[in-house]
Amino acid sequence: MSDYELTDEQRMIRASVRAISEEHFKPKAAEIDRTRRPPKEHVKILAEHGFTGVFIPEQYGGPGLNLVDIVIIVEEVSRCCANTAIMVGCTDGATPRAILHLGTEKQKQAYLPKIAKGDLLCAWGMSEANAGSDIGNIQTKAVKDGNEYVINGAKLWCSGAQASDLFLVLVRLDSAPGLRGVGAVLVERGTPGFSVGKHLDLIGFRGTGMAELVFEDCRIPAENLLLPAGGMGKLLQVFNADRIATNPPICLGIAQAAFEAAVAHTKERVQFGKPLAELQGIQWKLADMAIELEASRALLYRAANRVDMGKSNAIDASIAKVYINEATRRVTDTAMQLFGAYGLSEEFPMERMFRDVRGMSIGYGTTEVQRTLIAREILDGRYSA
Ligand SMILES: Cc1cc2nc3c(=O)[nH]c(=O)nc-3n(C[C@H](O)[C@H](O)[C@H](O)COP(=O)(O)OP(=O)(O)OC[C@H]3O[C@@H](n4cnc5c(N)ncnc54)[C@H](O)[C@@H]3O)c2cc1C
C-alpha cells in the first residue's frame, strides 16, 4: 500500500459510512445546527453498524481498526453532518484513546467496552480561562486526600460536554511548575461537585454540546487517576494521533460537501444566458478547490498511514492540520462566493459549512502553535523530506 492508497476493505468502509450518513445524518444537519442539539441518536445508528469506538481492540469489545479507517469514517460523516462527526470523536477521540494507551486494566475494562458499543460518550477538558495554548498554566487542582482526589477549578470550551458521560480532565497534581505538575484524571458525569455548564455558543459546531466543566470540592476515587504528574509527554503523543483522527478529516468532509454543492450550483445557475460553470473564471475556481482538496487528502491519509505503520507522527500531524485547516477555509469561502447571496442565506447549507470550518484552525492546537511545533522539529534536525 502506498502512503495513502485505500484497500478494498477501506473502500467498503467509505461506501457504507457514506450511505448511512446520506440517509440519516444529512437530512438533520441544518436542524441540529439551528436547535443546538447534540445528535446522540446518530451515535446509536453508527453503533448499530459497528462504527463507534472503532480503534478499540477486540479484547475490549471493538473492531481494532486503524487510523486510516477512522479518518475515512470521520470524513464521510462530516461530509453530511459535522456535528455528528464530533459525536464520533466522543467514541474515537482523545479520551478513549488515552484510556487504551495510558489507563489501568481496571479503567480499560470499565469503560472501553461501553464506548465501543456507543453506550458511553467521552469528552476532554484541557483549556481554562487562563490556559489556552499555554497548557502549562493549568490551574484546576486535584489534591490527594486518603483514597480520593478532591478537584477544584473550571474548564472551558469542552466539545461534546453536554452529551458525554465520562471526562478526561487535565489537572495540577503537584507544585512542580508548568506541565511537569500536570496530570490527568477521569471524572464520571453525576459525580457530586462536578457539573457541566451551559452551552457555549460559538460561530460553528453549534450542535456539539460545547460547555464549561465546573469542579467544586469534587471527590473522585484515587483509582480514577489516569496520568500522574510528569507524564504529559505520553498524553501529548496520544493527542498527536488524535489530532489526525478528528479535526482534519472533519474539515475535509465539510469542504468536500461545500465543493460538491458549488459544482452542482454552478452547473444549474444561469447568468448571462448560460450556466456559471461554462465561464472560465468559474471553472478555474472549481479547479483550485479540487487541487486543495486532493492535496489535503493526500497529506491526511499519508499522516494517518504513517501512524499505522508505527512511524513518528509529531510533525506529520501538525503539517496536515495546518494545511487542511487553511485549505478547507479557502475552499468553503470560494464555495460561498460561487453561491452569491444564496451562499449567505440560512436557507442553504453553505453558510453553516463556512462557519463550522472557521473554528477548526483554533481548536486542537492553533495553526500558529502547530507552526511552532513544526519549526522545532526542523531546527532540532528531526525533519527530512
Ligand atoms: C471548535 C473548538 C473546539 C474545542 N474543543 C475543545 C475541547 O474539547 N477541549 C478543550 O479542552 N478545549 C477545546 N477547545 C479550546 C482550544 O483547545 C483552544 O481554543 C486553543 O488551545 C487555543 O487557546 P485559546 O483559545 O485560549 O487561544 P490563545 O492561546 O489565547 O491564543 C490566541 C492567539 O494567540 C496565538 N498564540 C498563542 N500562543 C502563541 C505562540 N506561542 N506563538 C504564536 N502565537 C501564539 C494563538 O495561535 C491564537 O491565534 C476548542 C476550541 C475550538 C475553537
The ligand as an SDF file (V2000), in Angstrom:
LIG
                    3D

 53 58  0  0  0  0  0  0  0  0999 V2000
  -14.1270   24.2590   17.8190 C   0  0  0  0  0  0  0  0  0  0  0  0
  -13.3020   24.1750   19.0660 C   0  0  0  0  0  0  0  0  0  0  0  0
  -13.3410   23.0160   19.8380 C   0  0  0  0  0  0  0  0  0  0  0  0
  -12.6100   22.9370   21.0330 C   0  0  0  0  0  0  0  0  0  0  0  0
  -12.7150   21.8100   21.8060 N   0  0  0  0  0  0  0  0  0  0  0  0
  -12.0150   21.7300   22.9730 C   0  0  0  0  0  0  0  0  0  0  0  0
  -12.1590   20.5830   23.8240 C   0  0  0  0  0  0  0  0  0  0  0  0
  -12.9030   19.6440   23.5340 O   0  0  0  0  0  0  0  0  0  0  0  0
  -11.4690   20.5610   24.9910 N   0  0  0  0  0  0  0  0  0  0  0  0
  -10.6350   21.5850   25.3740 C   0  0  0  0  0  0  0  0  0  0  0  0
  -10.0260   21.4880   26.4240 O   0  0  0  0  0  0  0  0  0  0  0  0
  -10.5060   22.6930   24.5890 N   0  0  0  0  0  0  0  0  0  0  0  0
  -11.1670   22.7880   23.4050 C   0  0  0  0  0  0  0  0  0  0  0  0
  -11.0620   23.9100   22.6100 N   0  0  0  0  0  0  0  0  0  0  0  0
  -10.2030   25.0050   23.0470 C   0  0  0  0  0  0  0  0  0  0  0  0
   -8.8980   25.0540   22.2550 C   0  0  0  0  0  0  0  0  0  0  0  0
   -8.0650   23.9750   22.6290 O   0  0  0  0  0  0  0  0  0  0  0  0
   -8.2530   26.4270   22.4980 C   0  0  0  0  0  0  0  0  0  0  0  0
   -9.1320   27.3900   21.9420 O   0  0  0  0  0  0  0  0  0  0  0  0
   -6.8740   26.5230   21.8550 C   0  0  0  0  0  0  0  0  0  0  0  0
   -5.9390   25.7230   22.5350 O   0  0  0  0  0  0  0  0  0  0  0  0
   -6.3560   27.9690   21.8500 C   0  0  0  0  0  0  0  0  0  0  0  0
   -6.4500   28.5570   23.1190 O   0  0  0  0  0  0  0  0  0  0  0  0
   -7.1660   29.9810   23.2930 P   0  0  0  0  0  0  0  0  0  0  0  0
   -8.4600   29.9280   22.5700 O   0  0  0  0  0  0  0  0  0  0  0  0
   -7.1500   30.3050   24.7160 O   0  0  0  0  0  0  0  0  0  0  0  0
   -6.2450   30.9960   22.4840 O   0  0  0  0  0  0  0  0  0  0  0  0
   -4.8470   31.6240   22.9640 P   0  0  0  0  0  0  0  0  0  0  0  0
   -3.9280   30.5580   23.4400 O   0  0  0  0  0  0  0  0  0  0  0  0
   -5.1170   32.7620   23.8800 O   0  0  0  0  0  0  0  0  0  0  0  0
   -4.2900   32.1910   21.6010 O   0  0  0  0  0  0  0  0  0  0  0  0
   -4.7870   33.3790   20.9960 C   0  0  0  0  0  0  0  0  0  0  0  0
   -3.9880   33.6290   19.7220 C   0  0  0  0  0  0  0  0  0  0  0  0
   -2.5790   33.7570   20.0440 O   0  0  0  0  0  0  0  0  0  0  0  0
   -1.8290   32.8090   19.3090 C   0  0  0  0  0  0  0  0  0  0  0  0
   -0.7290   32.2960   20.1270 N   0  0  0  0  0  0  0  0  0  0  0  0
   -0.7920   31.8140   21.3970 C   0  0  0  0  0  0  0  0  0  0  0  0
    0.4310   31.3860   21.7830 N   0  0  0  0  0  0  0  0  0  0  0  0
    1.2660   31.5950   20.7290 C   0  0  0  0  0  0  0  0  0  0  0  0
    2.6600   31.3570   20.4990 C   0  0  0  0  0  0  0  0  0  0  0  0
    3.4350   30.8050   21.4350 N   0  0  0  0  0  0  0  0  0  0  0  0
    3.1850   31.7260   19.3060 N   0  0  0  0  0  0  0  0  0  0  0  0
    2.4040   32.3020   18.3500 C   0  0  0  0  0  0  0  0  0  0  0  0
    1.0780   32.5340   18.5060 N   0  0  0  0  0  0  0  0  0  0  0  0
    0.5250   32.1790   19.6800 C   0  0  0  0  0  0  0  0  0  0  0  0
   -2.8100   31.6940   19.0010 C   0  0  0  0  0  0  0  0  0  0  0  0
   -2.3600   30.9340   17.8950 O   0  0  0  0  0  0  0  0  0  0  0  0
   -4.0870   32.4650   18.7310 C   0  0  0  0  0  0  0  0  0  0  0  0
   -4.0930   32.9430   17.4160 O   0  0  0  0  0  0  0  0  0  0  0  0
  -11.7890   24.0240   21.4350 C   0  0  0  0  0  0  0  0  0  0  0  0
  -11.7440   25.1830   20.6460 C   0  0  0  0  0  0  0  0  0  0  0  0
  -12.4860   25.2590   19.4840 C   0  0  0  0  0  0  0  0  0  0  0  0
  -12.4170   26.5150   18.6670 C   0  0  0  0  0  0  0  0  0  0  0  0
  1  2  1  0
  2  3  1  0
  2 52  2  0
  3  4  2  0
  4  5  1  0
  4 50  1  0
  5  6  2  0
  6  7  1  0
  6 13  1  0
  7  8  2  0
  7  9  1  0
  9 10  1  0
 10 11  2  0
 10 12  1  0
 12 13  2  0
 13 14  1  0
 14 15  1  0
 14 50  1  0
 15 16  1  0
 16 17  1  0
 16 18  1  0
 18 19  1  0
 18 20  1  0
 20 21  1  0
 20 22  1  0
 22 23  1  0
 23 24  1  0
 24 25  2  0
 24 26  1  0
 24 27  1  0
 27 28  1  0
 28 29  2  0
 28 30  1  0
 28 31  1  0
 31 32  1  0
 32 33  1  0
 33 34  1  0
 33 48  1  0
 34 35  1  0
 35 36  1  0
 35 46  1  0
 36 37  1  0
 36 45  1  0
 37 38  2  0
 38 39  1  0
 39 40  1  0
 39 45  2  0
 40 41  1  0
 40 42  2  0
 42 43  1  0
 43 44  2  0
 44 45  1  0
 46 47  1  0
 46 48  1  0
 48 49  1  0
 50 51  2  0
 51 52  1  0
 52 53  1  0
M  END
$$$$
